[in-house]
């Protein structure tokens, strides 16, 4: 027999409610898409359901927040001359050169060292005069060099934004880490450590700032309840629009 579908609203969270004669306990789950799900035995009173759900509401809000933050990126692009790749919301054309890709004068984003994808390194890829430049002999490993460049730029840019917003919010992270994250753009632990996906620097600065503020707010509210969102709104009044953009448009920014 197909379980009967219904809905249950607790505070500001709407759950899909599935009744089943085969169940003897109440189960709560968060699918990858759609409303959170409550599975309940037929005949269970709504007051009992609401009490059980309310006891897990902080967990549900946290999981929904994590699901919203899942990186949604498109398939990888080819690393050929003329292809464009994003950095802080702008696109830069890839040029394959016959030289070693180092040095050279011209425009660089603030903080970038001469001829280097990372401070004090010999990274082959550079952003020079509005173009990504990579030696043609390294094109087969283009993504590796591009990711190395992004990761170093992310450490600098995100680190600076964390320092800026930490001062505004009055919090001090125990540690700040930029790394590969498969399931989210950022995270915060109960020990005060915040982490960010290096891929954030592909996105526009306003979106980076939203994610940074989001994680710093968790240093005061380790959940996604109303008080948490009020903290975010104090710093990012249009966070609704930025969060919607992150969920819907981030996919266009891929490497």
Order of alpha helices (4+ residues) and beta strands (2+ residues): beta-beta-beta-beta-alpha-alpha-beta-beta-beta-beta-alpha-beta-beta-beta-alpha-alpha-alpha
